[in-house]
Amino acid sequence: MDHVRPNVGGGAGGQPLRPVVRHRGLAVLALATTAVVAGVQYKKRSMQRNEQAQKNSGGSNYYVSVDRSGGGI
């Protein structure tokens, strides 16, 4: 006859539940890295759209973006 053990630990087979994230620092680092990469990609696409809009604006506007002019004042 098999004895039925109550699931006291909460996990499968009576094993205690493990936290979903074992290495919290690694998860935070991965999330931060993802955020930085996403921010850089957003800025890159934004600059590309701006440059394209300037090229397609037509006319002889001698506007040069600060990124291309070498700086501000």
C-alpha positions in Angstrom: 0.0 0.0 0.0 1.4 3.4 -1.0 1.4 6.1 1.6 0.2 9.5 0.4 2.3 12.3 1.7 0.8 15.7 1.9 2.5 18.4 -0.2 3.8 20.4 2.6 6.6 22.2 0.7 4.3 23.5 -2.0 6.3 22.2 -5.0 6.1 19.1 -7.0 7.1 15.9 -5.2 7.2 17.7 -1.8 10.1 20.0 -2.9 10.0 23.5 -1.5 9.1 26.2 -4.0 12.2 27.9 -5.4 12.1 31.6 -6.2 11.4 32.4 -9.8 14.5 34.4 -10.1 17.6 32.7 -8.6 20.1 35.4 -9.5 18.4 38.7 -8.9 21.5 40.8 -9.7 21.8 39.0 -13.1 18.2 39.7 -13.9 18.6 43.4 -13.0 21.8 43.6 -15.1 20.0 42.0 -18.1 17.0 44.4 -17.7 19.3 47.4 -17.5 21.3 46.3 -20.6 18.1 45.8 -22.5 16.9 49.3 -21.6 20.2 50.8 -22.6 20.2 49.0 -26.0 16.6 50.0 -26.6 17.4 53.6 -25.8 20.4 53.7 -28.1 18.3 52.1 -30.9 15.5 54.7 -30.3 18.0 57.6 -30.5 19.6 56.1 -33.7 16.2 55.8 -35.4 15.2 59.3 -34.3 18.4 60.8 -35.8 17.9 58.8 -39.1 14.3 60.1 -39.4 15.4 63.6 -38.7 18.2 63.4 -41.3 15.8 61.9 -43.9 13.3 64.7 -43.2 15.9 67.3 -43.7 17.0 65.7 -47.0 13.4 65.5 -48.2 12.4 69.0 -47.2 13.5 70.4 -50.5 14.4 74.0 -51.1 17.6 75.6 -50.2 17.4 75.7 -46.4 21.0 75.7 -45.3 20.1 74.1 -42.0 22.7 71.7 -40.6 21.8 69.7 -37.6 23.9 70.2 -34.5 25.1 66.6 -34.7 26.6 67.3 -38.1 27.8 70.9 -37.5 30.4 70.1 -34.9 28.7 71.4 -31.9 26.8 74.3 -30.5 27.9 77.7 -29.3 
